[in-house]
Amino acid sequence: MSNAKEIKRKIGSIKNTAKITKAMELISTVKMKKAQDLAMSKKEFVIEMMKIFWRVENFLTELPYFQSNDSKKTLAVMITSNKGLCGGYNINVMKKVSEYTKTHSDHSFEYVTLGKKATSFVVRTGNQLIADYSPDFTDNIDTRFVKRLTELLYERFMTGEYGKIVVFYSHFVNSIKQVAVAREFLPIDKAAIKSYLMSIIDDEDIITEIETDVTDYIIEPSIEAIASEVIPMILDMMMYDVLLESKASEHSARMVAMKAAKDNAGKIASQLTLAYNKARQSMITKEVSEIVAWVESLKD
């Protein structure tokens, strides 16, 4: 009887776990959708930005964001989650960092982290941590937070201290697939910016209309001044997209992990239920046998 009671207790515990993981799966699904919607909500703004960029792109080469230097130091921005239970999401980003540093062994690396898992990785591996933005890296990404991050990156790059700035994060492909990538953030080139803007607009007719618009505008105070204001805005938007992709990837990975945990809990509960029924049946059979034997002994 004690064995059956123990199995029944385990069944209750497993079913409670399944309820929790199902709730976490649903929460992650909602958060993933929210991050995707935020990423797509800026299309109209990007169209206007593209119109400006199209007119100032020939004046960009002198801006410091496009200038490379000979420094052998690289500033790595590493983005992970603050919490676990998201499958291989964090591990894949860490592997990408390790692979990149090995293939660029002639460079020294210093780190800016977003996510407690990234901070733990940097400290554990004995690398230099410049800044930790993990406490402010929440699901509700504020544009002011993005601005604080990018201002640090611009300042460090423009002093010539770092030859490049590379962002390590999980690229969101779809709800099932996320790929850890290393993306060079600075220095940037015109082709990369144009490709980014066009990928968001994703409408050939609108892009063609922007490219063929020959309307002559008077730009004040000057094209150079406008270019120096527009490029940081585009770079800020690019970083904002990276953070949204990271969050969407995190929630997708957690959604998949929790679904797998829920399904596994259901299978285990079914197996335990079968074992419980067998144990209970065995117990009943034993009791019936004992009663029959007792009755037979009375006849004698």
ChimeraX commands (.cxc) that place a marker at each C-alpha (Angstrom):
marker #1 position 0.00,0.00,0.00 radius 0.5
marker #1 position 2.88,2.36,0.78 radius 0.5
marker #1 position 4.27,1.90,-2.75 radius 0.5
marker #1 position 0.94,2.90,-4.32 radius 0.5
marker #1 position 0.69,5.94,-2.05 radius 0.5
marker #1 position 4.21,7.03,-3.04 radius 0.5
marker #1 position 3.39,6.67,-6.74 radius 0.5
marker #1 position 0.16,8.65,-6.28 radius 0.5
marker #1 position 2.10,11.43,-4.53 radius 0.5
marker #1 position 4.57,11.55,-7.43 radius 0.5
marker #1 position 1.71,11.74,-9.95 radius 0.5
marker #1 position 0.30,14.78,-8.13 radius 0.5
marker #1 position 3.71,16.44,-8.09 radius 0.5
marker #1 position 4.31,15.80,-11.80 radius 0.5
marker #1 position 0.88,17.13,-12.75 radius 0.5
marker #1 position 1.53,20.30,-10.75 radius 0.5
marker #1 position 4.83,20.71,-12.62 radius 0.5
marker #1 position 2.98,20.30,-15.93 radius 0.5
marker #1 position 0.55,23.08,-14.93 radius 0.5
marker #1 position 3.43,25.42,-14.07 radius 0.5
marker #1 position 5.35,24.73,-17.28 radius 0.5
marker #1 position 2.17,25.21,-19.33 radius 0.5
marker #1 position 1.62,28.60,-17.71 radius 0.5
marker #1 position 5.24,29.58,-18.41 radius 0.5
marker #1 position 4.85,28.44,-22.02 radius 0.5
marker #1 position 1.79,30.67,-22.49 radius 0.5
marker #1 position 3.49,33.66,-20.85 radius 0.5
marker #1 position 6.56,33.26,-23.08 radius 0.5
marker #1 position 4.33,33.05,-26.16 radius 0.5
marker #1 position 2.67,36.37,-25.31 radius 0.5
marker #1 position 6.01,38.07,-24.59 radius 0.5
marker #1 position 7.53,36.78,-27.84 radius 0.5
marker #1 position 4.59,38.16,-29.84 radius 0.5
marker #1 position 4.92,41.52,-28.09 radius 0.5
marker #1 position 8.63,41.76,-28.99 radius 0.5
marker #1 position 7.81,40.91,-32.64 radius 0.5
marker #1 position 5.07,43.55,-32.80 radius 0.5
marker #1 position 7.40,46.20,-31.41 radius 0.5
marker #1 position 10.01,45.34,-34.03 radius 0.5
marker #1 position 7.46,45.81,-36.82 radius 0.5
marker #1 position 5.77,48.94,-35.45 radius 0.5
marker #1 position 8.41,51.37,-36.72 radius 0.5
marker #1 position 7.96,50.84,-40.47 radius 0.5
marker #1 position 6.52,54.31,-41.17 radius 0.5
marker #1 position 9.38,55.93,-39.27 radius 0.5
marker #1 position 11.93,53.88,-41.24 radius 0.5
marker #1 position 10.38,54.97,-44.56 radius 0.5
marker #1 position 10.93,58.63,-43.66 radius 0.5
marker #1 position 14.41,57.81,-42.40 radius 0.5
marker #1 position 15.20,56.09,-45.68 radius 0.5
marker #1 position 14.15,59.20,-47.61 radius 0.5
marker #1 position 16.62,61.30,-45.63 radius 0.5
marker #1 position 19.39,58.70,-45.86 radius 0.5
marker #1 position 19.00,58.54,-49.62 radius 0.5
marker #1 position 19.85,62.25,-49.86 radius 0.5
marker #1 position 22.73,62.36,-47.39 radius 0.5
marker #1 position 24.53,59.05,-48.05 radius 0.5
marker #1 position 27.21,60.71,-50.22 radius 0.5
marker #1 position 28.24,62.84,-47.24 radius 0.5
marker #1 position 28.75,60.00,-44.76 radius 0.5
marker #1 position 32.32,58.86,-45.37 radius 0.5
marker #1 position 33.83,61.53,-43.12 radius 0.5
marker #1 position 31.66,60.73,-40.11 radius 0.5
marker #1 position 33.50,58.90,-37.29 radius 0.5
marker #1 position 30.98,56.02,-37.33 radius 0.5
marker #1 position 32.41,54.94,-40.69 radius 0.5
marker #1 position 36.09,55.30,-39.81 radius 0.5
marker #1 position 38.20,52.26,-38.92 radius 0.5
marker #1 position 41.41,52.39,-36.91 radius 0.5
marker #1 position 44.38,50.14,-36.20 radius 0.5
marker #1 position 43.50,49.25,-32.63 radius 0.5
marker #1 position 43.71,45.54,-31.82 radius 0.5
marker #1 position 41.16,45.87,-29.03 radius 0.5
marker #1 position 37.57,44.78,-29.61 radius 0.5
marker #1 position 34.62,45.76,-27.45 radius 0.5
marker #1 position 32.17,42.84,-27.30 radius 0.5
marker #1 position 28.54,43.51,-26.41 radius 0.5
marker #1 position 27.18,40.19,-25.12 radius 0.5
marker #1 position 23.41,39.74,-24.82 radius 0.5
marker #1 position 21.85,36.84,-22.91 radius 0.5
marker #1 position 18.93,36.38,-20.52 radius 0.5
marker #1 position 18.72,37.29,-16.86 radius 0.5
marker #1 position 16.97,34.00,-16.08 radius 0.5
marker #1 position 17.32,30.37,-17.06 radius 0.5
marker #1 position 14.82,27.74,-18.22 radius 0.5
marker #1 position 15.26,28.72,-21.88 radius 0.5
marker #1 position 16.97,25.69,-23.37 radius 0.5
marker #1 position 20.23,26.32,-25.23 radius 0.5
marker #1 position 19.60,30.04,-25.74 radius 0.5
marker #1 position 22.39,31.29,-23.47 radius 0.5
marker #1 position 24.79,28.43,-24.19 radius 0.5
marker #1 position 24.66,29.11,-27.94 radius 0.5
marker #1 position 25.57,32.78,-27.46 radius 0.5
marker #1 position 28.46,31.79,-25.19 radius 0.5
marker #1 position 29.70,29.29,-27.77 radius 0.5
marker #1 position 29.57,31.98,-30.46 radius 0.5
marker #1 position 31.67,34.30,-28.27 radius 0.5
marker #1 position 34.24,31.53,-27.67 radius 0.5
marker #1 position 34.41,30.69,-31.40 radius 0.5
marker #1 position 34.82,34.33,-32.39 radius 0.5
marker #1 position 37.56,35.07,-29.87 radius 0.5
marker #1 position 39.49,31.97,-30.99 radius 0.5
marker #1 position 39.35,32.95,-34.66 radius 0.5
marker #1 position 40.41,36.52,-33.76 radius 0.5
marker #1 position 43.15,35.58,-31.33 radius 0.5
marker #1 position 45.27,38.55,-32.46 radius 0.5
marker #1 position 42.72,40.88,-30.80 radius 0.5
marker #1 position 42.12,41.51,-27.11 radius 0.5
marker #1 position 38.51,41.60,-25.95 radius 0.5
marker #1 position 36.67,43.62,-23.34 radius 0.5
marker #1 position 32.98,43.20,-22.60 radius 0.5
marker #1 position 29.72,45.04,-22.08 radius 0.5
marker #1 position 27.01,42.66,-20.87 radius 0.5
marker #1 position 23.23,42.62,-20.97 radius 0.5
marker #1 position 21.89,39.67,-19.02 radius 0.5
marker #1 position 23.10,38.03,-15.82 radius 0.5
marker #1 position 24.16,34.90,-17.69 radius 0.5
marker #1 position 26.50,36.97,-19.86 radius 0.5
marker #1 position 27.98,38.72,-16.82 radius 0.5
marker #1 position 28.53,35.38,-15.11 radius 0.5
marker #1 position 30.27,34.05,-18.25 radius 0.5
marker #1 position 32.62,37.03,-18.50 radius 0.5
marker #1 position 33.56,36.87,-14.81 radius 0.5
marker #1 position 33.98,33.09,-14.88 radius 0.5
marker #1 position 36.29,33.23,-17.90 radius 0.5
marker #1 position 38.43,35.97,-16.35 radius 0.5
marker #1 position 37.75,38.62,-19.02 radius 0.5
marker #1 position 37.56,42.38,-18.57 radius 0.5
marker #1 position 34.03,43.67,-17.87 radius 0.5
marker #1 position 33.58,47.32,-18.84 radius 0.5
marker #1 position 29.88,47.73,-18.03 radius 0.5
marker #1 position 26.97,45.57,-16.88 radius 0.5
marker #1 position 23.49,46.65,-18.01 radius 0.5
marker #1 position 21.76,43.49,-16.78 radius 0.5
marker #1 position 19.62,45.15,-14.05 radius 0.5
marker #1 position 18.03,47.48,-16.64 radius 0.5
marker #1 position 17.66,44.84,-19.36 radius 0.5
marker #1 position 14.01,43.91,-18.84 radius 0.5
marker #1 position 11.25,42.67,-21.14 radius 0.5
marker #1 position 10.01,46.26,-21.54 radius 0.5
marker #1 position 12.94,47.78,-23.40 radius 0.5
marker #1 position 12.96,51.55,-23.04 radius 0.5
marker #1 position 14.47,53.64,-25.85 radius 0.5
marker #1 position 16.21,55.73,-23.17 radius 0.5
marker #1 position 17.97,52.57,-22.02 radius 0.5
marker #1 position 19.07,51.89,-25.61 radius 0.5
marker #1 position 20.39,55.46,-25.85 radius 0.5
marker #1 position 22.48,55.05,-22.69 radius 0.5
marker #1 position 24.00,51.88,-24.09 radius 0.5
marker #1 position 24.78,53.28,-27.54 radius 0.5
marker #1 position 26.25,56.51,-26.13 radius 0.5
marker #1 position 28.78,54.42,-24.23 radius 0.5
marker #1 position 29.63,52.48,-27.41 radius 0.5
marker #1 position 30.00,55.65,-29.53 radius 0.5
marker #1 position 32.21,57.28,-26.93 radius 0.5
marker #1 position 34.51,54.26,-26.61 radius 0.5
marker #1 position 34.78,53.78,-30.36 radius 0.5
marker #1 position 35.38,57.40,-31.33 radius 0.5
marker #1 position 38.30,57.78,-28.94 radius 0.5
marker #1 position 40.10,55.13,-30.99 radius 0.5
marker #1 position 40.40,52.83,-27.99 radius 0.5
marker #1 position 38.69,49.99,-29.87 radius 0.5
marker #1 position 39.14,48.92,-33.45 radius 0.5
marker #1 position 35.64,47.50,-33.65 radius 0.5
marker #1 position 32.51,46.85,-31.63 radius 0.5
marker #1 position 30.87,43.44,-32.06 radius 0.5
marker #1 position 27.44,42.44,-30.73 radius 0.5
marker #1 position 26.83,38.80,-29.78 radius 0.5
marker #1 position 23.16,37.90,-29.60 radius 0.5
marker #1 position 20.56,35.38,-30.73 radius 0.5
marker #1 position 19.04,36.21,-34.11 radius 0.5
marker #1 position 15.31,35.48,-34.28 radius 0.5
marker #1 position 14.50,33.35,-37.36 radius 0.5
marker #1 position 11.13,32.02,-36.24 radius 0.5
marker #1 position 9.46,30.72,-33.10 radius 0.5
marker #1 position 11.30,27.40,-33.43 radius 0.5
marker #1 position 14.70,28.51,-34.71 radius 0.5
marker #1 position 17.08,31.10,-33.25 radius 0.5
marker #1 position 20.71,31.45,-34.34 radius 0.5
marker #1 position 23.54,32.93,-32.26 radius 0.5
marker #1 position 25.41,35.52,-34.34 radius 0.5
marker #1 position 28.33,37.93,-34.06 radius 0.5
marker #1 position 27.39,41.23,-35.70 radius 0.5
marker #1 position 29.88,44.05,-36.22 radius 0.5
marker #1 position 28.17,47.20,-35.00 radius 0.5
marker #1 position 30.99,49.73,-35.51 radius 0.5
marker #1 position 32.51,50.78,-37.81 radius 0.5
marker #1 position 29.49,50.71,-40.08 radius 0.5
marker #1 position 29.27,51.20,-43.85 radius 0.5
marker #1 position 26.64,52.68,-46.14 radius 0.5
marker #1 position 25.71,49.33,-47.65 radius 0.5
marker #1 position 24.95,47.82,-44.24 radius 0.5
marker #1 position 22.71,50.73,-43.25 radius 0.5
marker #1 position 20.86,50.72,-46.55 radius 0.5
marker #1 position 20.36,46.94,-46.38 radius 0.5
marker #1 position 19.00,47.27,-42.84 radius 0.5
marker #1 position 16.49,50.00,-43.75 radius 0.5
marker #1 position 15.34,48.15,-46.87 radius 0.5
marker #1 position 14.85,44.91,-44.93 radius 0.5
marker #1 position 12.42,46.67,-42.57 radius 0.5
marker #1 position 10.46,48.42,-45.32 radius 0.5
marker #1 position 10.29,45.14,-47.27 radius 0.5
marker #1 position 8.19,46.68,-50.04 radius 0.5
marker #1 position 9.75,46.99,-53.50 radius 0.5
marker #1 position 7.26,49.63,-54.66 radius 0.5
marker #1 position 8.00,51.95,-51.73 radius 0.5
marker #1 position 11.75,51.45,-52.09 radius 0.5
marker #1 position 11.58,52.20,-55.82 radius 0.5
marker #1 position 9.52,55.32,-55.13 radius 0.5
marker #1 position 12.11,56.56,-52.62 radius 0.5
marker #1 position 15.02,55.86,-54.98 radius 0.5
marker #1 position 13.40,57.58,-57.97 radius 0.5
marker #1 position 12.18,60.65,-56.08 radius 0.5
marker #1 position 14.16,63.52,-57.64 radius 0.5
marker #1 position 12.44,66.32,-55.74 radius 0.5
marker #1 position 15.01,68.97,-54.86 radius 0.5
marker #1 position 14.85,69.86,-51.16 radius 0.5
marker #1 position 16.59,72.70,-49.38 radius 0.5
marker #1 position 18.25,71.10,-46.36 radius 0.5
marker #1 position 19.14,73.30,-43.39 radius 0.5
marker #1 position 21.43,73.92,-41.68 radius 0.5
marker #1 position 23.46,71.65,-44.04 radius 0.5
marker #1 position 23.48,68.14,-45.44 radius 0.5
marker #1 position 26.54,67.30,-43.32 radius 0.5
marker #1 position 24.82,68.44,-40.13 radius 0.5
marker #1 position 21.71,66.41,-40.92 radius 0.5
marker #1 position 23.85,63.35,-41.70 radius 0.5
marker #1 position 25.62,63.61,-38.35 radius 0.5
marker #1 position 22.23,63.59,-36.60 radius 0.5
marker #1 position 20.55,60.91,-38.70 radius 0.5
marker #1 position 23.25,58.21,-38.50 radius 0.5
marker #1 position 23.18,57.92,-34.66 radius 0.5
marker #1 position 19.39,57.64,-34.85 radius 0.5
marker #1 position 19.68,54.77,-37.34 radius 0.5
marker #1 position 22.36,53.05,-35.25 radius 0.5
marker #1 position 20.19,53.44,-32.13 radius 0.5
marker #1 position 17.33,51.84,-34.02 radius 0.5
marker #1 position 19.58,49.00,-35.15 radius 0.5
marker #1 position 20.62,48.33,-31.55 radius 0.5
marker #1 position 16.98,48.51,-30.44 radius 0.5
marker #1 position 16.15,45.86,-33.03 radius 0.5
marker #1 position 18.99,43.66,-31.78 radius 0.5
marker #1 position 17.63,43.86,-28.23 radius 0.5
marker #1 position 14.10,43.08,-29.40 radius 0.5
marker #1 position 15.37,40.12,-31.41 radius 0.5
marker #1 position 17.24,38.87,-28.37 radius 0.5
marker #1 position 14.12,39.09,-26.24 radius 0.5
marker #1 position 11.98,37.41,-28.90 radius 0.5
marker #1 position 14.58,34.63,-29.17 radius 0.5
marker #1 position 14.73,34.23,-25.39 radius 0.5
marker #1 position 10.97,33.93,-25.04 radius 0.5
marker #1 position 10.75,31.58,-28.03 radius 0.5
marker #1 position 13.44,29.35,-26.56 radius 0.5
marker #1 position 11.70,29.35,-23.19 radius 0.5
marker #1 position 8.34,28.64,-24.84 radius 0.5
marker #1 position 9.80,25.60,-26.63 radius 0.5
marker #1 position 11.62,24.43,-23.49 radius 0.5
marker #1 position 8.50,24.73,-21.34 radius 0.5
marker #1 position 6.38,22.95,-23.94 radius 0.5
marker #1 position 8.89,20.09,-23.98 radius 0.5
marker #1 position 8.87,20.02,-20.16 radius 0.5
marker #1 position 5.06,20.02,-20.12 radius 0.5
marker #1 position 4.90,17.16,-22.66 radius 0.5
marker #1 position 7.51,15.16,-20.77 radius 0.5
marker #1 position 5.62,15.68,-17.51 radius 0.5
marker #1 position 2.48,14.36,-19.19 radius 0.5
marker #1 position 4.31,11.24,-20.38 radius 0.5
marker #1 position 5.80,10.61,-16.95 radius 0.5
marker #1 position 2.41,11.13,-15.30 radius 0.5
marker #1 position 0.87,8.56,-17.70 radius 0.5
marker #1 position 3.62,6.05,-16.92 radius 0.5
marker #1 position 3.23,6.60,-13.19 radius 0.5
marker #1 position -0.55,6.25,-13.46 radius 0.5
marker #1 position -0.08,2.89,-15.17 radius 0.5
marker #1 position 2.38,1.82,-12.46 radius 0.5
marker #1 position -0.07,3.01,-9.78 radius 0.5
marker #1 position -2.93,1.02,-11.31 radius 0.5
marker #1 position -0.76,-2.09,-11.47 radius 0.5
marker #1 position 0.34,-1.66,-7.85 radius 0.5
marker #1 position -3.25,-1.07,-6.75 radius 0.5
marker #1 position -4.45,-4.08,-8.74 radius 0.5
marker #1 position -1.73,-6.23,-7.21 radius 0.5
marker #1 position -2.70,-5.02,-3.75 radius 0.5
marker #1 position -6.38,-5.81,-4.33 radius 0.5
marker #1 position -5.54,-9.25,-5.73 radius 0.5
marker #1 position -3.41,-9.97,-2.68 radius 0.5
marker #1 position -6.21,-8.91,-0.31 radius 0.5
marker #1 position -8.78,-11.04,-2.16 radius 0.5
marker #1 position -6.42,-14.03,-2.02 radius 0.5
marker #1 position -5.97,-13.53,1.71 radius 0.5
marker #1 position -9.77,-13.35,2.26 radius 0.5
marker #1 position -10.35,-16.51,0.20 radius 0.5
marker #1 position -7.62,-18.33,2.11 radius 0.5
marker #1 position -9.16,-17.20,5.41 radius 0.5
marker #1 position -12.61,-18.40,4.33 radius 0.5
marker #1 position -11.19,-21.76,3.26 radius 0.5
marker #1 position -9.40,-22.11,6.61 radius 0.5
marker #1 position -12.72,-21.58,8.42 radius 0.5
marker #1 position -14.29,-24.44,6.45 radius 0.5
marker #1 position -11.61,-26.80,7.69 radius 0.5
marker link #1:1,2 radius 0.2
marker link #1:2,3 radius 0.2
marker link #1:3,4 radius 0.2
marker link #1:4,5 radius 0.2
marker link #1:5,6 radius 0.2
marker link #1:6,7 radius 0.2
marker link #1:7,8 radius 0.2
marker link #1:8,9 radius 0.2
marker link #1:9,10 radius 0.2
marker link #1:10,11 radius 0.2
marker link #1:11,12 radius 0.2
marker link #1:12,13 radius 0.2
marker link #1:13,14 radius 0.2
marker link #1:14,15 radius 0.2
marker link #1:15,16 radius 0.2
marker link #1:16,17 radius 0.2
marker link #1:17,18 radius 0.2
marker link #1:18,19 radius 0.2
marker link #1:19,20 radius 0.2
marker link #1:20,21 radius 0.2
marker link #1:21,22 radius 0.2
marker link #1:22,23 radius 0.2
marker link #1:23,24 radius 0.2
marker link #1:24,25 radius 0.2
marker link #1:25,26 radius 0.2
marker link #1:26,27 radius 0.2
marker link #1:27,28 radius 0.2
marker link #1:28,29 radius 0.2
marker link #1:29,30 radius 0.2
marker link #1:30,31 radius 0.2
marker link #1:31,32 radius 0.2
marker link #1:32,33 radius 0.2
marker link #1:33,34 radius 0.2
marker link #1:34,35 radius 0.2
marker link #1:35,36 radius 0.2
marker link #1:36,37 radius 0.2
marker link #1:37,38 radius 0.2
marker link #1:38,39 radius 0.2
marker link #1:39,40 radius 0.2
marker link #1:40,41 radius 0.2
marker link #1:41,42 radius 0.2
marker link #1:42,43 radius 0.2
marker link #1:43,44 radius 0.2
marker link #1:44,45 radius 0.2
marker link #1:45,46 radius 0.2
marker link #1:46,47 radius 0.2
marker link #1:47,48 radius 0.2
marker link #1:48,49 radius 0.2
marker link #1:49,50 radius 0.2
marker link #1:50,51 radius 0.2
marker link #1:51,52 radius 0.2
marker link #1:52,53 radius 0.2
marker link #1:53,54 radius 0.2
marker link #1:54,55 radius 0.2
marker link #1:55,56 radius 0.2
marker link #1:56,57 radius 0.2
marker link #1:57,58 radius 0.2
marker link #1:58,59 radius 0.2
marker link #1:59,60 radius 0.2
marker link #1:60,61 radius 0.2
marker link #1:61,62 radius 0.2
marker link #1:62,63 radius 0.2
marker link #1:63,64 radius 0.2
marker link #1:64,65 radius 0.2
marker link #1:65,66 radius 0.2
marker link #1:66,67 radius 0.2
marker link #1:67,68 radius 0.2
marker link #1:68,69 radius 0.2
marker link #1:69,70 radius 0.2
marker link #1:70,71 radius 0.2
marker link #1:71,72 radius 0.2
marker link #1:72,73 radius 0.2
marker link #1:73,74 radius 0.2
marker link #1:74,75 radius 0.2
marker link #1:75,76 radius 0.2
marker link #1:76,77 radius 0.2
marker link #1:77,78 radius 0.2
marker link #1:78,79 radius 0.2
marker link #1:79,80 radius 0.2
marker link #1:80,81 radius 0.2
marker link #1:81,82 radius 0.2
marker link #1:82,83 radius 0.2
marker link #1:83,84 radius 0.2
marker link #1:84,85 radius 0.2
marker link #1:85,86 radius 0.2
marker link #1:86,87 radius 0.2
marker link #1:87,88 radius 0.2
marker link #1:88,89 radius 0.2
marker link #1:89,90 radius 0.2
marker link #1:90,91 radius 0.2
marker link #1:91,92 radius 0.2
marker link #1:92,93 radius 0.2
marker link #1:93,94 radius 0.2
marker link #1:94,95 radius 0.2
marker link #1:95,96 radius 0.2
marker link #1:96,97 radius 0.2
marker link #1:97,98 radius 0.2
marker link #1:98,99 radius 0.2
marker link #1:99,100 radius 0.2
marker link #1:100,101 radius 0.2
marker link #1:101,102 radius 0.2
marker link #1:102,103 radius 0.2
marker link #1:103,104 radius 0.2
marker link #1:104,105 radius 0.2
marker link #1:105,106 radius 0.2
marker link #1:106,107 radius 0.2
marker link #1:107,108 radius 0.2
marker link #1:108,109 radius 0.2
marker link #1:109,110 radius 0.2
marker link #1:110,111 radius 0.2
marker link #1:111,112 radius 0.2
marker link #1:112,113 radius 0.2
marker link #1:113,114 radius 0.2
marker link #1:114,115 radius 0.2
marker link #1:115,116 radius 0.2
marker link #1:116,117 radius 0.2
marker link #1:117,118 radius 0.2
marker link #1:118,119 radius 0.2
marker link #1:119,120 radius 0.2
marker link #1:120,121 radius 0.2
marker link #1:121,122 radius 0.2
marker link #1:122,123 radius 0.2
marker link #1:123,124 radius 0.2
marker link #1:124,125 radius 0.2
marker link #1:125,126 radius 0.2
marker link #1:126,127 radius 0.2
marker link #1:127,128 radius 0.2
marker link #1:128,129 radius 0.2
marker link #1:129,130 radius 0.2
marker link #1:130,131 radius 0.2
marker link #1:131,132 radius 0.2
marker link #1:132,133 radius 0.2
marker link #1:133,134 radius 0.2
marker link #1:134,135 radius 0.2
marker link #1:135,136 radius 0.2
marker link #1:136,137 radius 0.2
marker link #1:137,138 radius 0.2
marker link #1:138,139 radius 0.2
marker link #1:139,140 radius 0.2
marker link #1:140,141 radius 0.2
marker link #1:141,142 radius 0.2
marker link #1:142,143 radius 0.2
marker link #1:143,144 radius 0.2
marker link #1:144,145 radius 0.2
marker link #1:145,146 radius 0.2
marker link #1:146,147 radius 0.2
marker link #1:147,148 radius 0.2
marker link #1:148,149 radius 0.2
marker link #1:149,150 radius 0.2
marker link #1:150,151 radius 0.2
marker link #1:151,152 radius 0.2
marker link #1:152,153 radius 0.2
marker link #1:153,154 radius 0.2
marker link #1:154,155 radius 0.2
marker link #1:155,156 radius 0.2
marker link #1:156,157 radius 0.2
marker link #1:157,158 radius 0.2
marker link #1:158,159 radius 0.2
marker link #1:159,160 radius 0.2
marker link #1:160,161 radius 0.2
marker link #1:161,162 radius 0.2
marker link #1:162,163 radius 0.2
marker link #1:163,164 radius 0.2
marker link #1:164,165 radius 0.2
marker link #1:165,166 radius 0.2
marker link #1:166,167 radius 0.2
marker link #1:167,168 radius 0.2
marker link #1:168,169 radius 0.2
marker link #1:169,170 radius 0.2
marker link #1:170,171 radius 0.2
marker link #1:171,172 radius 0.2
marker link #1:172,173 radius 0.2
marker link #1:173,174 radius 0.2
marker link #1:174,175 radius 0.2
marker link #1:175,176 radius 0.2
marker link #1:176,177 radius 0.2
marker link #1:177,178 radius 0.2
marker link #1:178,179 radius 0.2
marker link #1:179,180 radius 0.2
marker link #1:180,181 radius 0.2
marker link #1:181,182 radius 0.2
marker link #1:182,183 radius 0.2
marker link #1:183,184 radius 0.2
marker link #1:184,185 radius 0.2
marker link #1:185,186 radius 0.2
marker link #1:186,187 radius 0.2
marker link #1:187,188 radius 0.2
marker link #1:188,189 radius 0.2
marker link #1:189,190 radius 0.2
marker link #1:190,191 radius 0.2
marker link #1:191,192 radius 0.2
marker link #1:192,193 radius 0.2
marker link #1:193,194 radius 0.2
marker link #1:194,195 radius 0.2
marker link #1:195,196 radius 0.2
marker link #1:196,197 radius 0.2
marker link #1:197,198 radius 0.2
marker link #1:198,199 radius 0.2
marker link #1:199,200 radius 0.2
marker link #1:200,201 radius 0.2
marker link #1:201,202 radius 0.2
marker link #1:202,203 radius 0.2
marker link #1:203,204 radius 0.2
marker link #1:204,205 radius 0.2
marker link #1:205,206 radius 0.2
marker link #1:206,207 radius 0.2
marker link #1:207,208 radius 0.2
marker link #1:208,209 radius 0.2
marker link #1:209,210 radius 0.2
marker link #1:210,211 radius 0.2
marker link #1:211,212 radius 0.2
marker link #1:212,213 radius 0.2
marker link #1:213,214 radius 0.2
marker link #1:214,215 radius 0.2
marker link #1:215,216 radius 0.2
marker link #1:216,217 radius 0.2
marker link #1:217,218 radius 0.2
marker link #1:218,219 radius 0.2
marker link #1:219,220 radius 0.2
marker link #1:220,221 radius 0.2
marker link #1:221,222 radius 0.2
marker link #1:222,223 radius 0.2
marker link #1:223,224 radius 0.2
marker link #1:224,225 radius 0.2
marker link #1:225,226 radius 0.2
marker link #1:226,227 radius 0.2
marker link #1:227,228 radius 0.2
marker link #1:228,229 radius 0.2
marker link #1:229,230 radius 0.2
marker link #1:230,231 radius 0.2
marker link #1:231,232 radius 0.2
marker link #1:232,233 radius 0.2
marker link #1:233,234 radius 0.2
marker link #1:234,235 radius 0.2
marker link #1:235,236 radius 0.2
marker link #1:236,237 radius 0.2
marker link #1:237,238 radius 0.2
marker link #1:238,239 radius 0.2
marker link #1:239,240 radius 0.2
marker link #1:240,241 radius 0.2
marker link #1:241,242 radius 0.2
marker link #1:242,243 radius 0.2
marker link #1:243,244 radius 0.2
marker link #1:244,245 radius 0.2
marker link #1:245,246 radius 0.2
marker link #1:246,247 radius 0.2
marker link #1:247,248 radius 0.2
marker link #1:248,249 radius 0.2
marker link #1:249,250 radius 0.2
marker link #1:250,251 radius 0.2
marker link #1:251,252 radius 0.2
marker link #1:252,253 radius 0.2
marker link #1:253,254 radius 0.2
marker link #1:254,255 radius 0.2
marker link #1:255,256 radius 0.2
marker link #1:256,257 radius 0.2
marker link #1:257,258 radius 0.2
marker link #1:258,259 radius 0.2
marker link #1:259,260 radius 0.2
marker link #1:260,261 radius 0.2
marker link #1:261,262 radius 0.2
marker link #1:262,263 radius 0.2
marker link #1:263,264 radius 0.2
marker link #1:264,265 radius 0.2
marker link #1:265,266 radius 0.2
marker link #1:266,267 radius 0.2
marker link #1:267,268 radius 0.2
marker link #1:268,269 radius 0.2
marker link #1:269,270 radius 0.2
marker link #1:270,271 radius 0.2
marker link #1:271,272 radius 0.2
marker link #1:272,273 radius 0.2
marker link #1:273,274 radius 0.2
marker link #1:274,275 radius 0.2
marker link #1:275,276 radius 0.2
marker link #1:276,277 radius 0.2
marker link #1:277,278 radius 0.2
marker link #1:278,279 radius 0.2
marker link #1:279,280 radius 0.2
marker link #1:280,281 radius 0.2
marker link #1:281,282 radius 0.2
marker link #1:282,283 radius 0.2
marker link #1:283,284 radius 0.2
marker link #1:284,285 radius 0.2
marker link #1:285,286 radius 0.2
marker link #1:286,287 radius 0.2
marker link #1:287,288 radius 0.2
marker link #1:288,289 radius 0.2
marker link #1:289,290 radius 0.2
marker link #1:290,291 radius 0.2
marker link #1:291,292 radius 0.2
marker link #1:292,293 radius 0.2
marker link #1:293,294 radius 0.2
marker link #1:294,295 radius 0.2
marker link #1:295,296 radius 0.2
marker link #1:296,297 radius 0.2
marker link #1:297,298 radius 0.2
marker link #1:298,299 radius 0.2
marker link #1:299,300 radius 0.2
view
